[in-house]
Amino acid sequence: MGADNFEPEMNTDDKTKNVRSRILQQAEICICGERERDYGSPETNFAIIAEMWSAYTGAKITPLDVAMMMCLLKIARIKNGGGTGDSFVDLCGYGACGGEIFENDRK
């Protein structure tokens, strides 16, 4: 899969595909349903977070930066042994939100 090509490749065995599919489906449920209902749209939420982080750090933070830094937070937790199965779901969700923000910014 290329950097600018979101076409999925499907060359995996069924067990691996089922785990990947479950994680991605859970992420989709979160970011397209319950989390959006609880916290508002990722674009709006990440823009507010970016403004607050920019004010705190004195550096310009964008909504895309927020998505990527939240991914890094999840990766750090997983690496440190403090992550859970949900950490991978959240990681996929933040990545998808970042991808959406990236695509919208290119328009």
Secondary structure, 3 states (H helix, E strand, C coil): CCCCCCCCCCCCCHHHHHHHHHHHHHHHHHHHHHHHHHHCCHHHHHHHHHHHHHHHHCCCCCHHHHHHHHHHHHHHHHHCCCCCHHHHHHHHHHHHHHHHHHHHHHC
